[in-house]
Amino acid sequence: MNNFGIASLGTVPETLLIPLAARMIAPDRHPDLQFRDGEAARIGTALGFDPARFADDTGSMRGSVIRAQWFDRIAGAFIAAHPTGLCVSIGSGLDDRPARIRLPATVDWIDADFAEVVRLREALISRRDNVRIITVSKTEPLAWIDGIGWQPGRPALVLAEGVFMYLAPATGEDLLRRLVDRAAESGAPLELAADFASPVMVRQSRRNPSLAKTRASFHWAMARPEAVEAIAPGLTLVEHVDIAKRCGTLAWTMARLHQLVTGRPVYFCGHYRYRPCGTPMTGPPTDSA
């Protein structure tokens, strides 16, 4: 496959190339992170994609890998606790996380993304019996929720990596509430792992060196991790991590200044849980920054 595949990507789907580049160059550029993704290199080569387009943006490249590792850890912990659970990855792009975390056959996995990304995934990523893909409609962006196949009492994990900041605020809020509603209807424990951009990060998104090389920009900001709980009652914060603090000296300095001025992270990953009535929560919220 050549750049025809890349040219087919729409405005937001094009941003999948940023984390793909990060995963491809991680062993050489950021060996201290000890991150290796052989599938990323294979997929990038098959796609005819040169990661040099984004490689010089050290902050974004390093941050994307740190973020991927955090999501991998959340997914691994969920699978260990719920070996017959359901994992749903929204906006998966060309990330073959099931291969990287060695998804067991007892866990069902769903990748959800736009049609042009689904076509690339089907061409570039090996099929697995316990992994299926749902196409997300651009005109009805939340319709996919009803196609998940919620099962009564079955624990589910929803991963939204690099998703919420691209949504319109009303759509993002509706997504959070509808996930909780579906979990409540099925009486199933729900976990959500997602990353969120602060208001200042959203306002300055086009100044990001990597994002500026695409046609996309951020739209939805989350001022603080606890704000998700207010938007979707029932979700409880388990932990949050300030990713920017580990993305190099410049990013650390900016993140530190932002926190000193506002008391909030500039960019964070948050892990949330919903428990049906009668199911106890375990552990207090933690700040792993």
N, C-alpha and C positions, 0 to 999 in steps of 0.2 A: 504494500500500500504506500502511496506517496502523499504529497501535500493536499491532494484532492480531499482526503478525509478531514484534514485540519480546516480547509476552506469551507467545509460544510457546516462547521460549528457556528451557532448563533452567538449573540452578544454575551450572555452569561455563560453558556456552555464553553465558550472559548477560554474562560478562566481556569478550566481543568488542566490546561497546559502548565500553569504555574506550579502546582504541587507535583505534577508529573516530572517536570524538570528538577525539582528539589529532590525527589526520590531517586532520580537517575544519577545525580551528581553527588549525593550524600557521602558515599564511601571515600571519594577523593577530596571533596571540599570540606567536609565536616566529620572527619574520622573519630573525633572525640565522642560523637553521639552514638557510635557503634550501631548504625542503622544500615541494613542491607535489604534491598528489594530487587531480586533478580528479575521478577516479572516486570517491574517498571522499565528496566533497561531493554528487555525483550519487546515490550509493547511500544516504547518510544522508537526503537529501531524499525519495527514493522510499520509504524506510522510515518516514518521518514521525518521525525521530529528532532530538531537540533536544540538541546537544552541551553545552548549558549545565548539564546534569545533572552533568557531571564537569569542566567547564572551569576551575573555580576551584582545582582541585588541580594547581597549577603543576608540582610535582615529577613527578607521574605523567604529565601531558600532555607535558611536555618529554622525560621519559625514554622514553616510548613512541615519540616521533618519532626520537630518537637511536638507539634500538634498531632501529627500522625501517630507518634509513639504514645501520646496520651490517649487517643481514641483506641489504639490497639490494646492498651492496658485496661481500659474500661470494658471493652468487648471481651477480653480474656477473663476478667473477673466475673462478668455476668455469665459467661458460658460455664465457668467452673462451678458457679453457684446454681445454675439452671441448665444442666446438660441436655435437656430436651426442650429448651426454650426457643423463642423466635427472635431473630435479629433483623431489623429493617434499616437499611442504609439509604438515606435520602441524598440525592445529588452525589452519587458515588463517583462520577467522572470515569476515569480509566484506572482507578485504584482497585486492584484485586486483593482486597483485605482478606477474604477467606483463605487465599493461598498463603498470605504472609503470616497469619495467625494459626494456620493449620486447623481450619474449621472442622470439628468432628462431624461424622455423618449423622449423629443424633440431633443436631441443631439445624433448623430450617433458616435459610438466609434469603432476604429479598433486597435487591438493588432497585432503586427507583430513580429515574432520570428522564430528561427530555428525549424525544424520538431520535434526533441525530446522534446523541450519545449512546443510546441503546443500540443503534446500528453499528457503531464502532465497537462497542463491547462485544456484540455478537460475533463480529469479525475477528477481534483481536484476543479475546479472553476465553480460555477453555471452559466448556460447560461442565457443571457438576450436578449430580442428581438432586442435591438438597439446596441448590441455589437457583432462584428464578428472578426474572427482571420484570418490573412494571414500568410502563411508559407514563410519564407525567405530561398531562395536557397543558399547553400554554394558555388556553382559554378557560380551562377549569383546573387550576393548579392544585386543588386539594381533593379532587375526585379519586385519586389513587388510594386514599385512606380506606375507602370502602372495599378495595380489592385486596387488602392484606390477608384476609381470612382469619380474623380474630377468633380464637377458640376459648371457651369458658375456662377461666382459671389459669390459662397458660401464660407464664411470664413472658414479657416482650421487652426488648431493648430497641430504642430508636436512636440511630446515629445521624446527626445532621452536621457534617463537617464542611465548613465553608459555604453555608446555605443561607442562614437567616439574614445576614447583612445585605444580601441581594434582593430580598423580598420587600414588597410594599408593607409598611407597618400594619395595615389592617389584615393583610394576608398572613403575616407572621403571627399575629395575635390569634387569629382564627385557627391557624394550624395548631398552636399550642393547646387551645381549648378543645379542639376536636379530638386530639390524641387522648386527652384526659377523659373526654366523654366516651370514646370507644372503649377505653380500658375499663371505665366504670360499668358500661353496659355489659361487658363480658366478664366482669368480676375478676379481672386479671391484674396482677402487679405490673407496673410499667416503669421502665427506666428511660431517661432521656439524657443523651450526651450531645452537647452543642457548643459552638463557639460564637461569641458575640462581640461586636465592635462598639466602642464608646461613641458618644455624640461627636467628639472632636475627631475621631478616626473616620467617621462617616463623612463629616464636612470636608476633610482633607484627603478623601480616598483617591482622587485623581492625581494627587501628588505622589502616591506610591509608585516607585519606579517600575514595578512589574505590572500593576493594574493599568498604568498609563500606556502600556504597550498593547492593551486590549481595548475593546469598545465599552467595557462595563464600568460601573461605579456602584458604590454602596448606597443603600436607601434607608435601612432600618437600624437604629441605634438602641443599645441597651445600656442604661446609665450605670446599673449595678447588678451583680448576680441575683440579689434578692428580688429584683423587679419581676423576674419570671414567675415567682410564686404569686405575686399580686395579679398578674395577667391571667394565669391559669390556676385558680384555687384547687388545691389537692396535690400539686407538685411541691416537693420539699427539697431544698438545696442540700446536697450531700457534701460536695466539695467544689471549689473553684481554683483555677490555676491562672496566674498572670503570665501568659506566654511571652509577652514582649520583654520581660525581665531576663529572658535567657537567649535573646536574639542578637547579642553583641553589645559592645560598649555604648554605641549611640542609642540603640533601642532601649537599653537598660536605663540610660540617663533620662530619656524622654518619658519612659514609663514611671520612673521614680518621681520626676517633677510633676507629672500629671497626678500621681497619687498624693503627693504632698499638697497640691493645690485643691484637689477635688475630694480626696479621700477614697477614690475609686480606681479600679484598674482601667488601663487604656484599651486593653484587648484581653479577653479571658475565655477560657473553656469552663463550662459548668456541667456538673453531673447532678441530675435531679431524679427523685423517685415519687411515684404515686402508689399508694397502697389502698386496696379496697377496704371498706369498713371491717374492722375486726382483725386486720393484719397489722402487727406491730412494726413500727419503724425501728431500724437499728443504727445506732451511731449518730453523733452530732455532726453538723456541718463542719467542714474543715477548709482551711485556706492553705493550699499546697504551693503557693507562690514561692 
